Amino acid sequence: MLETLPEIVRVDLSERSVSREPVPESWRRRFVGGKGLAARYLYDELDAGVDPLGPENAILLFRGPLTGLLPGENRYVVVTKSPLTGTFLDSYAGGAFPGRFAGALGDAAGILVTGQADEPVEIVVADGSVGIESTDLWGAETDATAEARPDAAVACIGPAGESQVSYATLASDGGEHHAGRGGAGAVMGAKRCKAVVVRGESPSGLSALRERYAEQFEASGTGQWLSAGGTVETVDFTDEVGILPTRGWQESRFEDAVDIGVEAIRELATEREHPDRDQQGDFRVETDAGETVTRGAASLSLGAGLGIGDAEAVAELGGLCDRLGLDLVSTGSAIAWAIRASQAGLLDEEYEFGDVDTARSLVRAIATRDGDTGDRLADGVAAAVAATGGDEFVPTVKSMELPSYDPRGAESMALAYATSDRGGCHRRARPVERAVFEEWSVERIVDTVITEQNERAVLWSLIVDDFVGDVFEDLGEEWLDVVGLETAGSLATVGERIWTLTRLFNVREGFDRADDELPAALQRPVASGPNEGSVVDSGRFERMLDEYYAARGWSENGIPTAQTVARLDLTDALDGETPVAGSASGSEESS
């Protein structure tokens, strides 16, 4: 039933115009929807070297064929060229907004936004129609923006997006959910688009599939994990095995982890995020600054990462980032880098780990680009390093700050981070959850990373959240008719095709093996904890990268070969600006 997504809606903010166009049938068949279809449009829409914050950049908000049709956390995707990394960017958010967005779009797969408005505007989607309206909400925080449109579901930017902070988010459900990493909010801010306002209800259908999905998900290990403690349990797991980045990646275990872990947050919480569901989500916490949903990223990046061992302070800082529209991981990383740079004498200011007041003031300074330090940190750690030095403090890949898992105690994550299509990201592949407990061969690491990357490319095109992907795969083949695929086996090719397309996008932007590098910070020994003295072995990492490229059918420099492009039915997508590897020797030539 891919015919249910036959169009996209094109919004030109410069011309203040809205039009519709059919999705090419071959695109729907090869790229499905969500990430895959949006990636195909972005690749076709942009020329190499487009300024991510210029009017020529496009930002796409897409659903998948299954968005709103399955229980659990529905998702939508935001795709653009990242102002933080310069790479392809796809970022996801759950909650109530995606289902209502899918219902309001009608037959459309999503909206593609270009241009730049001459005044603040919002895009309004209702009953299959899309319009552009002036807005009086510029300057409002994310929760206030949602409250001003009580009859609608709202995805909006906060002050950080308006200030074009390179890791500003697109927030939905009053700031409880974010398309977070990579700076989609900054692209919206540059276009002077405050919000996408949706009036509509989630689509109905697939009742039998929904029922089986819910039953299997509730009984699965993932379902039970999410029900018991949500993402905050990641703090307890990473601390236990000694891979919890602490005080700016200096240590791998936090002595106060129990005070910001799942039991501490549970005790502080007033209720769960979705108390009326079987899968209740994360925890609602009431702080002096207001209510917030505290997720694992807050405790990891704003807690252990900053040496703050107070659950209420962590919740408050997370809520502040949510209201301002800031990515939690990049914000915590930027502040951790500033503290270490200060202690090394690279900054004039004096900062200390564990100081909540300093963290709070820096969060606000970043969101508004207030002062030299706030402005510098607003462009991310890599930009601060380029201006000041200190590349050994906080690791980045393709300028994106690394989250959660320290590869010095879990080397499989080094390859997952290095080869992620949007920069240092753990959601594309998460082998650490198994590999940390045993020794894995290079071959097993490479095979696992590639398999997970391909699978998640498909799930995010359908769109099914990667947390529930294993359950989805066990549902049988009834859902294949919904997405227009003949066999479940064809999914592997679809995933590989989408992953290779995003690599071609990045190659066109000038990225190659040199950008899949091992960060300097990961080559410095861990100071303490179970993995004290550990580093990522650079020779073994290079071997993993060699085998990864070979298994993908890419050259030794990380460029897809012409044979791989043809095998994946991508030849017609290529333009004259995209290099491909033209021979087995790995030499690159323009297509």
C-alpha positions, 0 to 999 in steps of 0.5 A: 500500500505504498500508494497511500504515500503518493505525494510530497508537499513542497513549501517555499518560504521565500516565495511563501508558496505551497505546492504538491508533487507526486513521489516517483514510483521507483523512489517509493519502491526503493526507499520506502518512506521516512529516512530513505525517501527523505534522503533521496529527496535531500540528495536530489535537492542540494548541490555540493557545498550548500550552506546549511544555514542558507536558503538553499538548504532543505529541511524535510519532515517525513513520516513512514508508511507505519507512522501512527499505525503501531502502538508504542512511541511513534516517530517522524523524521527530520532530514537536512544538511547539518550545520554542526557536521556538514553531513547528511542529518536525520533526527527523530522524535516520538510522542503524540506529534508524529501520529497526528502529523501522519493523520493530518498529512493525508496521502502525503509522505511529508513536507519539504521546506526550502527558502527563507521567510522575511518574517517569523512564520509557522507551517500549518498542517490540517486535514491534508492541507498545508499553509504558511502563516505569520507567527507572534511566537518568536522568542518563546520557549518550547513549552510556551509555544505549544501552550499557545496552540492548545488545539494542535500538536506542535513541533517548534524551535526554542531560543536556541534554534532562533539563535542558530545554535549548531545543535538546536533541536526541533521540539514537540509535545511541549519540549518533551520530545526532540529531533535532537542531534545535529542542529535541525532546529538551527536550520529552522531558525535560519529559515525563520520558521518557528513551528509546524502546527498540526491539527488532525488525528492519528491514522487508523488501521492495521488493528490485528497487526497493532494488537500482535505488536503490542502483545509481543512488545510488552513481553519482550526483553526490550519492552520489559526494560523500558517498562521497568526503568526507561532510558535512565537505566543506561546510567546504571549499566554503563557505570557498572561495566565501566564505560560511563564518560565522566567529567569530560571523558577523564574517567569511565565510572562515576562515584555518584552514579547511584544518585542520578541513576534509575532508582534516584530518578524514580524516587524523585518522579511524580509519575511516568511519562505515559502512566496510562500505557503498558509501556510507560516511558521515562519519568516525570520530575517536578523541579523548582523550574517546572516539570520535565521528563528526565531521560538517560541522556540528561543523567549521562551528559549533564550528570556524570559528564559534568560531575553533578551527582544530584538527581534534581539538579540533573532534571532541572538542567535537562528541563532547561535544555528542553525549554530552550531547544538544545540537544542534551548530549552536545550541550553537556559535551560543550560544557564539559569541554569548557571546564577542561579547557578552563582548567588547562588555561585555554579559557580565561574563565574558571570553571569546575566540575560539579558546579550546578550554577556554572552549568546552568549559566552556560546552558543559557549562554549557549542558547542565546549566544551570550558572550564570547564563550557562549557564542563559541560553545554554540558552534560545538566542541569541534569548532571550539577546538579549532579556535582554541585547541584542546582536541584531547578533552571531549571526542567528536566524529565529523564534529558531532560529540560522542554520547553515552558509551566510552569505546575505550572499554567497548571497542566495537563502539569506536567503529559504530561511531566512526562510520555513523552517517551523521557523525558520532551517534550510538543509535545507528549501531549499538553492539556494546550492549553485547560486546562489552561482556566478551571478546569479539573478533574484528570480523564479528564487530564489522558484521554486527555494525553493518547489520545494525546500520542496515536494519535501522535504516529500514526501521527508520524508513518505515518508521519503526523505532529501533528500540522495538525493531526486534519485535517488529521483525517477528510479526510475520509478513502481513506488514510487507503489503503495507510498505510494498515489499515482496519479502522480508529478505528484501529489507536487507537490500533496502537498508544497504541502499539507503545507507550507501545513499547517505554515504554518497551524500557525505562523499559529495560533501568531501568526506572520506576515510580521514573523517572516519577517524579515531578521536584523539581523546579515545587514544588517551588512557582512561584515568580510573575505573575498571578500564583504567589505562585503556585506549582504543588500539589505533592499529586494530581500529584501522583494521576494523575500518579496512574490513568495514569498507571491504564488506560494504563494497567501498574503496580503501578511502571509504568511497562506494564503488561503481559496482556497489552503486549499480548493484544497489540500483543507485546509478540513476541517483548520481550526479556529476559532483559525486565521486565513486570508486571506479576500480578495484584499486580504489581510485576515485573518479567523478560520475 
